[in-house]
């Protein structure tokens, strides 16, 4: 039989790790693939290893997710795409129809616009990392609801921790509110630096908004935001 002291130590280590990646509540009523618990003991002279936190381990943890109601109508889980060591990360709100069909974020018309935005500051899609707050498509492309964000955002937070970008660009209100923990919308926060766990965050308009309101002024504002993000990265080198 396992020593109760060892069991308590393992549970304490595991709960501490969940807190680090942003999990605040445990829903014990839903079946979900568990993360691998850390070993109870480490070799002499070594720190106890943490559970795997790389992108592959995070995706494995998500599994065939049934944690919230968004699973009911999805085709594919849309995890993320890009350079796992990216200096610049883009975060949107959730997949649309094209993304749900392909299992990749930002591949429709908004994705093409995002690719243009990335190229405007001298980068390519392959050099950055792109993800969303929620990994399944909200019905009718509505904004994710608070319970959905609360359930899924810890996986985004774990992705950010694994990638360790120098700058995050938050695309639109849901992403900005999630990362900055604010109720203010994108109109009030666009172009103003914020921070997520020490990582600078630049809120800007979502590419889908640019497609709807394709004005010279809006394009200029977004370009200024992206230039500021690129400059922040260059200054950190």
C-alpha positions as CSV (number, residue, x, y, z in Angstrom):
1,X,0.0,0.0,0.0
2,X,1.3,3.5,-0.8
3,X,2.6,5.6,2.0
4,X,-0.1,8.3,2.8
5,X,2.6,10.9,3.1
6,X,4.0,10.2,-0.4
7,X,0.4,10.3,-1.8
8,X,-0.2,13.7,-0.2
9,X,3.1,15.0,-1.5
10,X,2.3,13.9,-5.0
11,X,-1.2,15.4,-4.9
12,X,0.2,18.7,-3.6
13,X,2.8,18.8,-6.4
14,X,0.1,18.1,-9.0
15,X,-2.3,20.7,-7.6
16,X,0.5,23.2,-7.6
17,X,1.2,22.5,-11.3
18,X,-2.5,22.9,-12.2
19,X,-2.4,26.3,-10.5
20,X,0.7,27.4,-12.5
21,X,-1.1,26.7,-15.8
22,X,-4.2,28.6,-14.8
23,X,-6.6,25.9,-13.6
24,X,-8.7,27.3,-10.8
25,X,-11.5,24.7,-10.6
26,X,-11.5,20.9,-11.0
27,X,-14.7,19.5,-12.6
28,X,-14.7,16.0,-11.2
29,X,-18.0,15.1,-12.8
30,X,-16.6,14.9,-16.3
31,X,-14.4,12.2,-17.7
32,X,-11.2,13.8,-19.1
33,X,-7.8,12.4,-19.9
34,X,-5.6,13.1,-16.9
35,X,-2.2,14.8,-17.1
36,X,0.6,12.5,-16.2
37,X,1.5,12.9,-12.5
38,X,5.1,13.6,-11.6
39,X,7.2,10.9,-10.1
40,X,7.1,10.7,-6.3
41,X,10.9,10.9,-6.0
42,X,13.8,12.4,-8.0
43,X,17.3,11.1,-8.3
44,X,19.6,12.4,-5.5
45,X,20.7,15.9,-6.1
46,X,18.1,16.7,-8.8
47,X,14.9,18.7,-8.5
48,X,11.6,16.8,-8.8
49,X,10.6,16.8,-12.4
50,X,7.4,18.6,-13.4
51,X,4.7,17.0,-15.6
52,X,5.4,17.5,-19.3
53,X,4.3,21.0,-20.4
54,X,5.4,21.1,-24.1
55,X,2.8,21.6,-26.8
56,X,2.6,17.9,-27.7
57,X,1.9,17.1,-24.0
58,X,-0.8,19.8,-23.8
59,X,-2.5,18.6,-26.9
60,X,-2.4,15.0,-25.6
61,X,-4.0,16.3,-22.4
62,X,-6.9,17.9,-24.3
63,X,-7.6,14.6,-26.0
64,X,-11.0,14.2,-27.5
65,X,-12.2,17.0,-25.2
66,X,-15.8,16.8,-23.8
67,X,-15.2,19.4,-21.0
68,X,-17.8,22.0,-22.2
69,X,-20.8,22.2,-24.5
70,X,-18.7,23.4,-27.5
71,X,-17.8,19.8,-28.1
72,X,-21.4,19.0,-29.2
73,X,-21.2,20.5,-32.6
74,X,-17.5,20.7,-33.5
75,X,-15.9,18.8,-36.3
76,X,-12.3,19.2,-35.1
77,X,-10.4,20.5,-32.1
78,X,-8.3,23.5,-33.3
79,X,-5.2,23.5,-31.2
80,X,-2.7,25.9,-32.7
81,X,-0.2,26.2,-35.4
82,X,3.3,27.7,-36.0
83,X,6.7,27.9,-34.5
84,X,6.9,26.4,-31.0
85,X,9.7,28.8,-30.2
86,X,8.0,31.8,-31.7
87,X,8.9,35.3,-30.4
88,X,5.5,36.6,-31.5
89,X,2.2,34.9,-30.7
90,X,-1.3,35.8,-32.0
91,X,-4.3,34.9,-29.9
92,X,-7.9,35.0,-31.4
93,X,-11.2,34.1,-29.8
94,X,-12.2,30.8,-31.4
95,X,-12.4,28.7,-34.6
96,X,-14.8,29.5,-37.4
97,X,-16.3,27.2,-40.0
98,X,-13.2,26.8,-42.1
99,X,-11.0,26.3,-39.1
100,X,-13.4,23.7,-37.6
101,X,-13.3,21.8,-40.9
102,X,-9.5,21.8,-41.2
103,X,-8.5,21.7,-37.6
104,X,-6.2,24.7,-38.0
105,X,-6.7,28.3,-36.8
106,X,-7.1,31.2,-39.1
107,X,-7.4,29.5,-42.5
108,X,-10.5,31.3,-43.9
109,X,-10.8,34.8,-45.1
110,X,-9.8,36.2,-41.7
111,X,-6.8,33.9,-41.8
112,X,-5.7,35.3,-45.1
113,X,-6.0,38.8,-43.7
114,X,-4.0,37.7,-40.7
115,X,-1.3,36.4,-43.0
116,X,-1.2,39.9,-44.6
117,X,-0.9,41.5,-41.2
118,X,2.0,39.2,-40.3
119,X,3.8,39.9,-43.6
120,X,3.4,43.6,-43.1
121,X,6.0,43.5,-40.2
122,X,8.4,41.3,-42.1
123,X,7.4,37.9,-40.7
124,X,5.8,34.8,-42.0
125,X,3.0,32.6,-40.7
126,X,5.6,29.9,-40.1
127,X,7.7,32.2,-37.8
128,X,4.9,33.0,-35.4
129,X,2.5,30.9,-33.3
130,X,-1.3,31.2,-33.7
131,X,-3.9,30.0,-31.2
132,X,-7.4,30.8,-29.9
133,X,-8.9,31.2,-26.4
134,X,-11.3,28.2,-27.1
135,X,-10.4,25.2,-29.2
136,X,-13.8,24.3,-30.6
137,X,-16.1,26.4,-32.8
138,X,-18.8,28.4,-31.0
139,X,-22.2,27.8,-32.8
140,X,-22.8,30.5,-35.4
141,X,-19.4,32.0,-34.8
142,X,-20.7,33.7,-31.6
143,X,-18.3,34.9,-28.9
144,X,-17.2,32.2,-26.5
145,X,-19.4,32.3,-23.3
146,X,-17.8,32.7,-19.9
147,X,-18.1,29.1,-18.8
148,X,-16.5,28.0,-22.1
149,X,-13.6,30.5,-21.7
150,X,-13.1,29.3,-18.1
151,X,-12.9,25.7,-19.1
152,X,-10.7,26.1,-22.2
153,X,-8.4,29.1,-21.4
154,X,-6.0,27.1,-19.1
155,X,-4.9,25.2,-22.2
156,X,-4.1,28.5,-24.0
157,X,-2.2,29.6,-20.9
158,X,-0.2,26.4,-20.9
159,X,0.5,27.0,-24.6
160,X,1.8,30.5,-23.8
161,X,4.0,29.1,-21.0
162,X,5.4,26.4,-23.3
163,X,6.2,28.8,-26.2
164,X,7.4,31.7,-24.0
165,X,6.9,34.4,-26.6
166,X,8.4,37.8,-26.2
167,X,5.1,39.5,-27.3
168,X,1.5,38.4,-27.6
169,X,-0.9,40.2,-30.0
170,X,-4.5,39.8,-28.8
171,X,-6.9,39.8,-31.7
172,X,-10.3,41.3,-30.7
173,X,-12.2,41.7,-27.5
174,X,-12.6,38.1,-26.2
175,X,-8.9,37.4,-26.5
176,X,-8.0,40.8,-24.9
177,X,-10.4,40.3,-22.0
178,X,-9.2,36.8,-21.4
179,X,-5.5,37.6,-21.4
180,X,-5.7,40.9,-19.5
181,X,-8.5,39.9,-17.1
182,X,-10.6,43.0,-18.0
183,X,-14.1,43.8,-18.9
184,X,-13.1,46.7,-21.2
185,X,-13.6,46.1,-24.9
186,X,-11.1,46.3,-27.8
187,X,-12.1,49.8,-28.8
188,X,-10.9,51.1,-25.4
189,X,-7.8,49.0,-25.2
190,X,-6.5,48.7,-28.7
191,X,-3.0,50.0,-29.1
192,X,-2.3,50.1,-25.3
193,X,0.2,47.7,-23.9
194,X,-1.0,45.2,-21.3
195,X,0.7,42.2,-19.7
196,X,-0.1,38.5,-19.3
197,X,2.1,36.8,-16.6
198,X,5.0,39.1,-17.5
199,X,4.6,38.8,-21.3
200,X,3.7,42.1,-23.1
201,X,0.3,42.0,-24.8
202,X,-0.7,44.3,-27.6
203,X,-4.5,44.3,-28.2
204,X,-5.6,45.1,-31.8
205,X,-8.6,44.6,-34.0
206,X,-9.5,41.1,-35.1
207,X,-8.8,40.4,-38.8
208,X,-12.5,39.6,-39.3
209,X,-13.4,43.1,-38.1
210,X,-11.0,44.5,-40.6
211,X,-12.9,42.6,-43.3
212,X,-16.2,44.1,-42.1
213,X,-14.8,47.6,-41.6
214,X,-12.1,47.8,-44.2
215,X,-11.2,51.5,-43.9
216,X,-7.9,53.2,-44.3
217,X,-8.1,54.4,-40.6
218,X,-8.6,50.9,-39.3
219,X,-5.9,49.4,-41.4
220,X,-3.5,52.1,-40.3
221,X,-4.3,51.5,-36.6
222,X,-3.7,47.8,-36.9
223,X,-0.4,48.4,-38.7
224,X,0.7,50.7,-36.0
225,X,-0.1,48.1,-33.3
226,X,1.8,45.4,-35.2
227,X,4.8,47.7,-35.7
228,X,4.9,48.4,-32.0
229,X,4.8,44.6,-31.3
230,X,7.7,44.0,-33.7
231,X,9.7,46.9,-32.3
232,X,9.2,45.5,-28.7
233,X,10.6,42.1,-29.9
234,X,13.6,43.8,-31.7
235,X,14.4,45.9,-28.6
236,X,14.5,42.8,-26.4
237,X,17.2,41.1,-28.4
